[in-house]
Amino acid sequence: MDPTYIRHLELLGFERRFFPRHHYVYMFLVKWSDLSEKLVYRKYPEIHTFHKSLKEMFPIEAGDIDPKDRIIPSLPAPKWFDNQKTTENRQGTLAEYCHSLLNLPPKISRCQLLLDFFQVRPDDEIPPSSHPFKRNETYLMSKDRSRNNTSEISGPIILETYRAISDYSKNSKREVDLSAGDMLEIIEKNPNGWWFCQCESRRGWVPASYLEPLEGPDEAEEPEPNYEGELYETIKAYTATQEDEFTLQAGEIIEVIHKLLDGWWVVRSGHPKLLNLSSCGYVIPLRVTWSKIML
């Protein structure tokens, strides 16, 4: 089996942290060749130290022997003191640097030094304790941000807060256990129904169907479904297991009227007043309370 390598490296933004002292860390999404995805955090000085080590390992490609041979991208040295403005402005350069790294020849882009640097560390999955009075602030970078466009930085992102509606026991170390009533901050919503979240000092994936949204003290309202749906054909039979689900046979034509982020879809089949629920992989199921789907 070929050794695992990084197939995608993306800068998501940065966090402003207050414990054990005020500092900034950059957030990277690392996608590996084994199809795993990891979120890692790195300070800029350590990124630059890695960069210098990479140049020492490949002096020809770094242009140390002949500048014309340089293919390793440049990276500015850290400033004596980092503030929020310098951290923001550096994002475009750092995003380009990451993109250039993975486009280098495999002997560099898949070298052990690079792979080790972006491996998940214990404090990536279990971040340091937060400040007793100040919460970490997350700043996400715009997807279309370029090096010379500094107006696309988002303000501090207050991550969405969700509540666990029932207990959940993790099945892998990449997931987190949930207890009913736990409050979680959502970092990433994957369309497959799994969300990456933070619960106190724990980070990991949880099934979105175990969560319900909050907006301050009140629950967020679901957007009204669009009842002019799309037609789908079932590819295999599905037997309902809950009262708010619908049994389907293979080959049935159904109308999808609302797609939920937890992987369930609200569908209509047969009588136009009847709304049904089915499940992902059959034609993509839906679980919603009847109060949301009554016509």
Backbone as numpy.savetxt, mean C-alpha at the origin, in Angstrom:
# Nx Ny Nz CAx CAy CAz Cx Cy Cz
16.05 -22.84 -8.35 15.21 -21.64 -8.35 16.09 -20.38 -8.35
15.73 -19.42 -9.20 16.50 -18.19 -9.27 16.36 -17.42 -7.97
17.43 -16.72 -7.57 17.34 -15.93 -6.33 16.33 -14.80 -6.46
15.72 -14.44 -5.35 14.72 -13.38 -5.35 15.38 -12.03 -5.61
14.73 -11.21 -6.41 15.23 -9.88 -6.72 14.09 -8.88 -6.68
14.42 -7.60 -6.72 13.41 -6.55 -6.69 12.94 -6.26 -8.11
11.65 -6.36 -8.34 11.11 -6.08 -9.68 10.48 -4.69 -9.78
10.18 -4.09 -8.63 9.58 -2.75 -8.65 9.92 -2.05 -7.34
10.33 -0.78 -7.45 10.68 0.01 -6.27 10.06 1.39 -6.44
9.20 1.77 -5.52 8.46 3.02 -5.66 8.49 3.82 -4.36
8.82 5.10 -4.48 8.76 6.01 -3.34 7.32 6.46 -3.17
6.74 6.22 -2.01 5.35 6.59 -1.74 5.23 7.97 -1.10
6.24 8.38 -0.34 6.18 9.63 0.39 7.11 9.57 1.59
6.76 10.29 2.63 7.60 10.25 3.83 6.75 10.44 5.08
7.34 10.10 6.21 6.70 10.29 7.50 7.52 11.24 8.35
6.83 12.06 9.07 7.46 12.92 10.08 7.22 12.26 11.43
8.31 11.90 12.09 8.20 11.19 13.37 8.76 12.04 14.50
8.26 11.79 15.68 8.63 12.61 16.84 9.29 11.81 17.95
9.47 10.50 17.74 10.06 9.66 18.77 11.11 8.75 18.14
12.28 8.55 18.73 12.72 9.13 20.02 13.11 10.60 19.92
13.17 11.12 18.66 13.42 12.53 18.45 12.75 12.92 17.13
12.69 14.19 16.85 12.06 14.65 15.61 12.93 14.27 14.41
12.37 13.49 13.45 13.12 13.10 12.26 12.14 12.70 11.15
12.70 12.44 9.96 11.90 12.08 8.80 12.38 10.75 8.23
11.44 9.94 7.75 11.79 8.69 7.07 10.99 8.61 5.77
11.63 8.08 4.73 10.95 7.89 3.45 10.28 6.52 3.41
9.13 6.46 2.73 8.35 5.23 2.62 8.52 4.66 1.21
8.92 3.39 1.13 9.11 2.73 -0.16 8.23 1.49 -0.26
7.61 1.31 -1.41 6.91 0.06 -1.71 7.87 -0.80 -2.53
8.20 -1.98 -2.00 9.16 -2.87 -2.65 8.41 -4.12 -3.10
8.40 -4.36 -4.41 7.76 -5.56 -4.96 8.86 -6.52 -5.41
8.80 -7.75 -4.89 9.83 -8.74 -5.15 9.40 -9.73 -6.23
10.39 -10.43 -6.76 10.13 -11.38 -7.84 9.28 -12.56 -7.40
9.19 -12.81 -6.10 8.33 -13.89 -5.61 6.89 -13.43 -5.40
6.60 -12.20 -5.92 5.27 -11.57 -5.88 4.88 -11.02 -4.52
5.79 -11.04 -3.56 5.51 -10.41 -2.26 5.71 -8.90 -2.39
5.02 -8.16 -1.56 5.12 -6.69 -1.54 5.39 -6.25 -0.10
6.35 -5.35 0.06 6.73 -4.90 1.39 6.77 -3.37 1.43
6.45 -2.84 2.61 6.57 -1.41 2.85 7.75 -1.22 3.79
8.75 -0.44 3.35 9.94 -0.22 4.17 10.16 1.27 4.37
10.85 1.61 5.46 11.11 3.01 5.82 12.62 3.20 5.95
13.14 4.27 5.31 14.57 4.54 5.37 14.83 6.04 5.55
15.81 6.36 6.39 16.24 7.75 6.55 17.16 8.12 5.39
17.16 9.39 5.04 17.97 9.78 3.88 19.47 9.56 4.11
20.04 9.86 5.27 21.48 9.61 5.45 21.86 8.15 5.20
21.02 7.21 5.60 21.35 5.81 5.36 21.18 5.44 3.89
20.25 6.11 3.20 20.13 5.89 1.75 21.40 6.36 1.05
21.92 7.52 1.48 23.14 8.04 0.86 24.35 7.17 1.20
24.39 6.62 2.40 25.48 5.70 2.76 25.43 4.46 1.88
24.23 3.94 1.63 24.08 2.81 0.69 24.59 3.20 -0.68
24.25 4.40 -1.14 24.68 4.88 -2.45 26.20 4.92 -2.56
26.87 5.40 -1.53 28.33 5.44 -1.55 28.93 4.04 -1.58
28.33 3.12 -0.85 28.81 1.73 -0.85 28.64 1.10 -2.22
27.53 1.41 -2.89 27.29 0.88 -4.23 28.35 1.39 -5.21
28.71 2.66 -5.08 29.74 3.23 -5.96 31.09 2.58 -5.71
31.39 2.28 -4.44 32.66 1.63 -4.12 32.69 0.20 -4.66
31.54 -0.46 -4.70 31.47 -1.83 -5.19 31.63 -1.89 -6.71
31.16 -0.84 -7.39 31.22 -0.81 -8.86 31.88 0.50 -9.30
33.20 0.63 -9.12 33.90 1.89 -9.42 33.86 2.29 -10.89
33.86 1.31 -11.79 33.81 1.66 -13.22 32.46 2.26 -13.55
31.38 1.57 -13.13 30.02 2.06 -13.41 29.71 3.34 -12.65
30.49 3.62 -11.60 30.30 4.86 -10.84 31.05 6.03 -11.47
31.87 5.74 -12.49 32.64 6.79 -13.17 33.89 7.20 -12.43
34.32 6.40 -11.45 35.51 6.77 -10.69 36.78 6.60 -11.50
36.76 5.71 -12.48 37.94 5.50 -13.33 37.87 6.38 -14.56
36.75 6.38 -15.22 36.51 7.26 -16.38 35.09 7.77 -16.26
34.91 9.08 -16.10 33.56 9.65 -15.93 32.60 9.28 -17.05
33.14 9.00 -18.24 32.28 8.67 -19.37 31.61 7.32 -19.20
32.13 6.48 -18.31 31.56 5.15 -18.10 30.49 5.12 -17.02
30.21 6.25 -16.43 29.27 6.26 -15.30 27.85 5.93 -15.75
27.23 4.98 -15.08 25.82 4.66 -15.30 25.03 4.65 -13.98
25.73 4.60 -12.85 25.06 4.67 -11.55 24.57 6.10 -11.35
23.30 6.29 -11.04 22.77 7.66 -10.91 23.38 8.41 -9.73
23.32 9.73 -9.83 23.83 10.59 -8.76 22.79 10.74 -7.66
23.28 11.05 -6.47 22.39 11.30 -5.34 23.05 12.35 -4.45
22.39 13.50 -4.23 22.99 14.57 -3.42 23.28 14.11 -1.99
24.32 14.69 -1.43 24.68 14.37 -0.04 23.64 14.94 0.91
23.49 14.35 2.08 22.53 14.87 3.07 22.93 16.26 3.53
21.94 17.03 3.94 22.21 18.35 4.51 22.53 18.18 5.99
23.14 19.21 6.55 23.47 19.15 7.98 22.21 19.02 8.82
21.16 19.68 8.34 19.90 19.62 9.10 18.76 19.47 8.12
17.95 18.44 8.29 16.80 18.21 7.42 15.55 18.80 8.05
14.82 19.57 7.25 13.51 20.04 7.69 12.47 19.51 6.71
11.23 19.87 6.93 10.17 19.32 6.09 10.32 19.75 4.64
10.75 20.98 4.40 10.87 21.48 3.04 11.92 20.71 2.25
13.10 20.49 2.85 14.14 19.74 2.13 13.71 18.29 1.91
13.01 17.73 2.88 12.54 16.36 2.73 11.53 16.25 1.59
10.64 17.23 1.47 9.67 17.25 0.38 10.37 17.42 -0.97
11.26 18.41 -1.05 11.88 18.74 -2.33 12.76 17.62 -2.86
13.25 16.78 -1.95 14.14 15.70 -2.35 13.39 14.51 -2.95
12.08 14.48 -2.83 11.31 13.32 -3.24 11.44 13.01 -4.74
11.38 14.05 -5.57 11.47 13.82 -7.01 12.80 13.19 -7.39
13.88 13.73 -6.82 15.21 13.19 -7.09 15.32 11.74 -6.62
14.78 11.48 -5.44 14.87 10.14 -4.88 14.03 9.14 -5.67
12.88 9.57 -6.15 12.03 8.69 -6.97 12.74 8.33 -8.27
13.38 9.32 -8.89 14.14 9.05 -10.12 15.32 8.13 -9.85
15.95 8.32 -8.71 17.10 7.47 -8.35 16.66 6.01 -8.25
15.54 5.76 -7.58 15.04 4.39 -7.43 14.71 3.78 -8.78
14.08 4.56 -9.64 13.74 4.06 -10.97 15.00 3.71 -11.75
16.01 4.57 -11.66 17.27 4.33 -12.39 18.00 3.11 -11.85
17.94 2.89 -10.53 18.63 1.74 -9.94 18.17 0.43 -10.56
16.86 0.27 -10.70 16.34 -1.00 -11.20 16.53 -1.16 -12.70
16.89 -0.09 -13.39 17.17 -0.18 -14.82 18.65 -0.40 -15.11
19.48 -0.53 -14.07 20.89 -0.83 -14.25 21.07 -2.30 -14.61
22.23 -2.68 -15.14 22.47 -4.10 -15.44 22.22 -4.97 -14.21
21.78 -6.21 -14.42 21.44 -7.10 -13.29 22.56 -7.27 -12.27
23.81 -7.20 -12.70 24.89 -7.37 -11.73 24.88 -6.27 -10.67
24.23 -5.13 -10.99 24.09 -4.04 -10.03 22.70 -4.05 -9.41
21.66 -4.08 -10.27 20.29 -3.98 -9.77 19.87 -5.20 -8.94
20.60 -6.30 -9.08 20.28 -7.49 -8.30 21.43 -7.90 -7.38
22.33 -6.98 -7.14 23.44 -7.30 -6.25 22.96 -7.43 -4.82
23.73 -8.16 -4.00 23.30 -8.44 -2.63 23.22 -7.18 -1.79
24.08 -6.21 -2.06 24.06 -4.96 -1.30 22.71 -4.27 -1.44
22.21 -4.18 -2.66 20.92 -3.51 -2.91 19.77 -4.32 -2.31
19.83 -5.64 -2.49 18.75 -6.48 -1.96 18.68 -6.41 -0.44
19.85 -6.43 0.20 19.88 -6.37 1.66 19.35 -5.03 2.18
19.65 -3.96 1.46 19.25 -2.64 1.93 17.73 -2.49 1.96
17.05 -3.11 0.99 15.60 -2.96 0.92 14.83 -4.14 1.52
15.54 -5.05 2.18 14.85 -6.11 2.91 14.09 -5.51 4.09
12.99 -6.15 4.44 12.19 -5.68 5.58 12.98 -5.86 6.87
12.99 -4.82 7.69 13.63 -4.86 9.00 12.56 -4.96 10.08
12.95 -5.36 11.26 11.95 -5.45 12.34 11.19 -4.15 12.57
11.88 -3.01 12.48 11.18 -1.75 12.76 10.34 -1.27 11.58
10.40 -1.98 10.43 9.48 -1.69 9.33 8.11 -2.28 9.65
8.09 -3.46 10.20 6.83 -4.14 10.52 6.31 -3.74 11.90
7.23 -3.46 12.83 6.84 -3.01 14.16 7.58 -1.69 14.41
7.02 -0.57 13.97 7.71 0.71 14.10 7.95 1.09 15.55
8.92 1.98 15.78 9.20 2.43 17.15 7.96 3.03 17.80
7.92 3.01 19.11 6.79 3.58 19.84 6.59 5.03 19.45
5.34 5.43 19.37 5.04 6.81 18.99 5.24 7.75 20.17
5.31 9.03 19.84 5.44 10.07 20.85 4.20 10.07 21.73
4.34 10.26 23.04 3.15 10.20 23.92 2.11 11.26 23.63
2.52 12.37 22.97 1.56 13.46 22.74 1.37 13.80 21.26
2.27 13.35 20.39 2.19 13.70 18.97 2.14 12.44 18.12
1.23 12.44 17.14 1.13 11.31 16.23 2.04 11.55 15.02
2.56 10.46 14.45 3.34 10.58 13.23 2.48 11.19 12.13
3.09 12.00 11.27 2.39 12.62 10.16 2.88 11.98 8.86
1.95 11.55 8.02 2.28 10.89 6.76 2.03 11.85 5.60
3.00 11.98 4.71 2.91 12.83 3.53 3.08 11.95 2.30
2.05 11.85 1.47 2.12 11.02 0.28 2.48 11.84 -0.94
3.32 11.28 -1.79 3.76 11.97 -2.99 2.78 11.73 -4.13
2.47 12.78 -4.88 1.60 12.65 -6.02 2.18 11.67 -7.02
1.32 10.86 -7.65 1.78 9.85 -8.60 2.50 10.47 -9.80
2.04 11.66 -10.23 2.64 12.25 -11.42 3.67 13.32 -11.08
4.18 13.28 -9.86 5.17 14.27 -9.45 6.47 14.06 -10.20
7.08 15.13 -10.70 8.37 15.05 -11.37 9.40 15.79 -10.55
10.65 15.66 -10.93 11.74 16.25 -10.16 11.62 17.77 -10.07
11.13 18.39 -11.13 11.08 19.85 -11.15 9.72 20.40 -10.75
8.81 19.54 -10.36 7.48 19.99 -9.98 7.33 19.85 -8.48
7.46 20.96 -7.77 7.40 20.91 -6.31 6.03 21.31 -5.78
5.08 21.56 -6.71 3.77 22.00 -6.26 2.80 20.84 -6.04
3.25 19.62 -6.32 2.36 18.48 -6.23 2.46 17.73 -4.90
3.20 18.28 -3.93 3.32 17.62 -2.63 2.00 17.73 -1.89
1.56 16.64 -1.34 0.33 16.71 -0.54 0.66 17.24 0.84
-0.35 17.72 1.53 -0.16 18.14 2.91 -0.09 16.93 3.79
-0.03 17.14 5.10 0.00 15.97 5.98 -1.26 15.15 5.78
-1.07 13.86 5.56 -2.21 12.97 5.33 -2.65 12.37 6.65
-3.89 12.63 7.01 -4.46 11.96 8.17 -5.05 10.66 7.64
-4.42 9.55 7.95 -4.84 8.28 7.41 -6.26 7.94 7.85
-7.00 7.29 6.97 -8.37 6.88 7.30 -8.36 5.90 8.47
-9.28 6.09 9.37 -9.40 5.21 10.52 -10.58 4.27 10.34
-10.34 3.00 10.55 -11.39 1.99 10.47 -11.45 1.21 11.78
-12.57 0.55 12.01 -12.76 -0.23 13.22 -12.98 -1.70 12.84
-12.34 -2.61 13.58 -12.54 -4.04 13.35 -13.92 -4.43 13.87
-14.69 -5.13 13.04 -16.05 -5.50 13.45 -16.09 -6.90 14.07
-15.00 -7.66 13.94 -14.94 -8.98 14.59 -13.49 -9.40 14.72
-13.25 -10.44 15.47 -11.89 -10.94 15.66 -11.37 -11.58 14.38
-10.04 -11.48 14.18 -9.40 -12.13 13.03 -8.02 -12.63 13.47
-7.72 -13.89 13.18 -6.43 -14.47 13.52 -5.58 -14.55 12.26
-4.40 -13.97 12.30 -3.54 -13.93 11.12 -3.11 -15.33 10.70
-2.90 -15.49 9.39 -2.47 -16.76 8.82 -1.04 -16.73 8.33
-0.40 -15.54 8.39 1.00 -15.42 8.00 1.60 -14.24 8.75
2.91 -14.15 8.75 3.57 -13.08 9.48 3.36 -11.72 8.84
2.85 -11.69 7.61 2.59 -10.42 6.93 1.23 -9.83 7.31
0.43 -10.60 8.04 -0.87 -10.13 8.48 -0.81 -9.72 9.96
-1.90 -9.14 10.45 -1.98 -8.77 11.86 -3.27 -9.34 12.44
-3.21 -9.69 13.72 -4.40 -10.14 14.44 -5.32 -8.96 14.75
-6.60 -9.21 14.73 -7.58 -8.18 15.06 -8.49 -8.66 16.18
-8.88 -7.73 17.02 -9.92 -7.98 18.01 -11.06 -7.01 17.72
-12.28 -7.46 17.87 -13.43 -6.59 17.61 -13.28 -5.28 18.38
-13.45 -4.16 17.67 -13.32 -2.85 18.29 -11.96 -2.21 18.09
-10.96 -2.95 17.60 -9.64 -2.36 17.34 -9.77 -1.21 16.34
-9.00 -0.14 16.56 -8.95 0.98 15.64 -7.70 0.85 14.78
-7.85 0.96 13.46 -6.72 0.80 12.55 -6.64 1.98 11.61
-5.42 2.35 11.23 -5.19 3.37 10.22 -4.81 2.66 8.92
-5.48 3.01 7.84 -5.30 2.33 6.57 -4.20 3.03 5.76
-3.17 2.28 5.41 -2.06 2.81 4.63 -2.26 2.55 3.14
-2.74 1.36 2.81 -2.92 0.99 1.40 -4.15 0.11 1.26
-4.97 0.40 0.23 -6.14 -0.41 -0.07 -5.88 -1.17 -1.37
-5.78 -2.48 -1.28 -5.56 -3.29 -2.47 -6.92 -3.74 -3.01
-7.16 -3.64 -4.33 -8.45 -4.03 -4.89 -8.82 -5.49 -4.65
-7.85 -6.33 -4.26 -8.15 -7.74 -4.03 -8.85 -7.98 -2.69
-9.13 -6.91 -1.94 -9.85 -7.06 -0.68 -8.98 -7.12 0.55
-7.65 -7.01 0.37 -6.71 -6.99 1.50 -6.14 -5.58 1.63
-6.13 -5.06 2.87 -5.64 -3.71 3.11 -4.45 -3.75 4.05
-3.47 -2.87 3.79 -2.31 -2.75 4.66 -2.60 -1.67 5.68
-2.47 -1.99 6.94 -2.91 -1.05 7.98 -1.93 -1.05 9.15
-2.15 -0.09 10.03 -1.38 0.02 11.27 -2.35 -0.01 12.43
-2.07 -0.88 13.38 -2.87 -0.98 14.60 -1.92 -0.83 15.78
-1.95 0.35 16.40 -0.98 0.69 17.45 0.43 0.57 16.86
1.26 -0.32 17.37 2.63 -0.43 16.86 2.78 -1.57 15.86
1.66 -2.20 15.46 1.72 -3.33 14.52 1.29 -2.89 13.13
1.97 -3.42 12.11 1.62 -3.16 10.72 1.48 -4.47 9.97
0.52 -4.54 9.06 0.36 -5.74 8.26 -0.94 -5.71 7.48
-1.22 -6.82 6.77 -2.40 -6.93 5.92 -3.57 -7.53 6.70
-4.77 -7.03 6.41 -5.98 -7.58 7.00 -7.05 -7.63 5.92
-8.02 -8.55 6.02 -9.13 -8.57 5.06 -10.06 -7.38 5.30
-10.35 -6.65 4.24 -11.17 -5.44 4.38 -12.57 -5.74 4.88
-13.06 -6.97 4.67 -14.42 -7.30 5.10 -14.56 -7.33 6.61
-13.43 -7.29 7.34 -13.48 -7.27 8.80 -13.47 -5.84 9.35
-13.51 -4.83 8.48 -13.38 -3.44 8.92 -14.59 -2.63 8.53
-14.86 -1.59 9.33 -15.87 -0.61 8.97 -15.28 0.77 9.17
-15.65 1.73 8.30 -15.01 3.05 8.33 -15.52 3.93 9.47
-14.68 4.89 9.83 -15.05 5.91 10.80 -14.68 7.27 10.24
-15.42 8.27 10.60 -15.07 9.65 10.32 -15.22 10.40 11.63
-14.12 10.54 12.37 -14.21 11.10 13.70 -15.08 10.18 14.54
-16.03 10.74 15.32 -16.85 9.90 16.17 -17.98 9.20 15.42
-18.28 9.64 14.18 -19.41 9.08 13.45 -18.92 8.18 12.34
-19.74 7.21 11.99 -19.39 6.31 10.91 -19.56 7.02 9.58
-18.66 6.69 8.64 -18.75 7.27 7.30 -19.92 6.64 6.55
-20.58 7.44 5.73 -21.67 6.92 4.94 -21.13 6.33 3.65
-21.69 5.17 3.26 -21.31 4.56 2.00 -21.89 5.40 0.86
-21.15 5.58 -0.24 -21.73 6.29 -1.38 -22.91 5.51 -1.94
-23.90 6.23 -2.46 -25.06 5.56 -3.03 -24.65 4.76 -4.25
-25.09 3.51 -4.37 -24.71 2.70 -5.53 -25.34 3.23 -6.81
-24.66 2.97 -7.91 -25.19 3.32 -9.22 -26.00 2.14 -9.72
-27.32 2.30 -9.83 -28.18 1.17 -10.16 -28.21 0.87 -11.65
-27.52 1.66 -12.46 -27.37 1.31 -13.87 -26.09 0.51 -13.98
-26.18 -0.79 -13.75 -25.01 -1.63 -13.59 -24.43 -2.17 -14.89
-23.39 -3.01 -14.73 -22.72 -3.67 -15.84 -23.11 -5.14 -15.82
-23.25 -5.74 -17.00 -23.63 -7.14 -17.09 -22.41 -8.04 -17.01
-22.53 -9.10 -16.24 -21.48 -10.11 -16.10 -22.12 -11.49 -16.23
-21.29 -12.46 -16.62 -21.74 -13.85 -16.67 -20.98 -14.66 -15.62
-21.69 -15.45 -14.86 -21.03 -16.26 -13.83 -20.21 -17.37 -14.49
-19.04 -17.65 -13.95 -18.16 -18.67 -14.54 -18.24 -19.99 -13.78
-18.83 -19.96 -12.57 -19.07 -21.19 -11.84 -20.15 -20.91 -10.80
-20.70 -21.96 -10.26 -21.80 -21.82 -9.31 -21.30 -21.31 -7.97
-22.19 -20.62 -7.28 -21.89 -20.13 -5.93 -23.11 -20.36 -5.05
-22.91 -20.94 -3.88 -23.99 -21.20 -2.94 -23.93 -20.19 -1.81
-25.01 -19.50 -1.60 -25.07 -18.48 -0.55 -24.83 -19.11 0.82
-24.08 -18.40 1.65 -23.82 -18.86 3.02 -24.39 -17.91 4.05
-24.86 -16.74 3.62 -25.45 -15.76 4.52 -26.81 -15.33 3.96
-27.63 -14.74 4.82 -28.96 -14.33 4.39 -28.91 -13.24 3.32
-27.86 -12.41 3.37 -27.78 -11.31 2.42 -26.95 -11.66 1.19
-26.78 -12.94 0.92 -26.09 -13.40 -0.29 -27.09 -14.10 -1.21
-26.66 -14.39 -2.43 -27.56 -14.98 -3.42 -26.90 -16.18 -4.06
-27.62 -17.28 -4.20 -27.10 -18.48 -4.86 -27.15 -18.29 -6.37
-26.03 -18.60 -7.04 -25.93 -18.43 -8.48 -25.53 -19.74 -9.14
-26.00 -19.95 -10.35 -25.59 -21.08 -11.16 -24.62 -20.60 -12.24
-23.74 -21.48 -12.68 -22.80 -21.12 -13.75 -23.58 -20.73 -15.00
-23.12 -19.66 -15.65 -23.75 -19.21 -16.88 -24.86 -18.21 -16.70
-25.19 -17.83 -15.47 -26.22 -16.82 -15.24 -25.71 -15.43 -15.61
-26.60 -14.62 -16.14 -26.28 -13.22 -16.44 -26.76 -12.38 -15.26
-25.85 -11.61 -14.69 -26.22 -10.75 -13.57 -25.79 -9.33 -13.86
-26.38 -8.41 -13.16 -26.06 -7.00 -13.31 -25.35 -6.52 -12.05
-24.13 -6.05 -12.20 -23.35 -5.54 -11.07 -23.67 -4.06 -10.90
-24.21 -3.74 -9.72 -24.64 -2.36 -9.52 -23.77 -1.60 -8.53
-22.91 -2.31 -7.82 -22.06 -1.60 -6.85 -20.88 -2.48 -6.51
-19.65 -1.95 -6.63 -18.44 -2.72 -6.33 -17.82 -2.18 -5.06
-17.66 -3.05 -4.08 -17.11 -2.64 -2.79 -15.62 -2.95 -2.72
-14.89 -2.16 -1.93 -13.45 -2.35 -1.81 -13.07 -3.63 -1.09
-14.01 -4.24 -0.36 -13.66 -5.46 0.37 -13.74 -6.71 -0.49
-14.00 -6.54 -1.82 -14.01 -7.66 -2.72 -15.40 -8.23 -3.00
-16.44 -7.72 -2.35 -17.82 -8.15 -2.60 -18.53 -7.15 -3.49
-19.40 -7.64 -4.35 -20.16 -6.76 -5.24 -21.66 -6.94 -5.00
-22.40 -5.86 -5.13 -23.85 -5.92 -5.10 -24.33 -6.19 -6.52
-25.18 -7.23 -6.69 -25.63 -7.58 -8.03 -27.14 -7.72 -8.06
-27.69 -7.67 -9.28 -29.13 -7.86 -9.49 -29.30 -9.00 -10.47
-30.25 -9.86 -10.19 -30.50 -10.99 -11.09 -32.00 -11.28 -11.10
-32.56 -11.50 -12.28 -33.98 -11.84 -12.36 -34.86 -10.62 -12.23
-35.76 -10.64 -11.26 -36.73 -9.56 -11.07 -35.99 -8.24 -10.82
-36.35 -7.16 -11.50 -35.62 -5.91 -11.37 -35.62 -5.31 -9.97
-36.54 -5.74 -9.10 -36.56 -5.21 -7.74 -35.72 -6.05 -6.79
-35.18 -7.16 -7.26 -34.46 -8.07 -6.38 -32.96 -7.83 -6.48
-32.32 -7.52 -5.36 -30.88 -7.30 -5.34 -30.22 -8.49 -4.66
-29.15 -8.97 -5.25 -28.51 -10.17 -4.74 -27.04 -9.93 -4.45
-26.47 -10.87 -3.72 -25.06 -10.78 -3.38 -24.38 -12.07 -3.75
-23.21 -11.99 -4.36 -22.46 -13.17 -4.71 -21.02 -12.98 -4.32
-20.04 -13.87 -4.73 -18.69 -13.75 -4.21 -17.57 -13.78 -5.21
-16.43 -13.07 -4.93 -15.28 -12.88 -5.81 -14.76 -14.19 -6.36
-14.51 -14.23 -7.64 -13.98 -15.42 -8.24 -15.07 -16.21 -8.93
-16.31 -16.00 -8.55 -17.44 -16.65 -9.19 -18.00 -15.67 -10.22
-18.20 -14.50 -9.82 -18.47 -13.33 -10.65 -18.23 -12.16 -9.75
-17.60 -12.36 -8.70 -17.26 -11.35 -7.74 -18.46 -11.05 -6.86
-18.49 -11.58 -5.64 -19.61 -11.46 -4.75 -19.71 -10.15 -4.01
-20.79 -9.98 -3.31 -21.02 -8.76 -2.57 -21.67 -9.03 -1.27
-21.18 -8.33 -0.29 -21.85 -8.44 0.99 -22.14 -7.04 1.44
-23.42 -6.70 1.58 -23.85 -5.37 2.00 -25.08 -5.58 2.85
-25.37 -4.70 3.77 -26.60 -4.86 4.53 -27.77 -4.51 3.63
-28.92 -5.15 3.88 -30.07 -4.89 3.01 -30.48 -3.43 3.03
-30.21 -2.73 4.11 -30.60 -1.32 4.18 -29.88 -0.51 3.13
-28.74 -0.98 2.70 -27.98 -0.23 1.68 -28.52 -0.49 0.29
-29.22 -1.61 0.08 -29.54 -1.98 -1.28 -31.03 -2.10 -1.56
-31.85 -1.71 -0.62 -33.29 -1.77 -0.89 -33.67 -0.71 -1.93
-34.51 -1.09 -2.86 -34.98 -0.15 -3.87 -36.32 0.46 -3.45
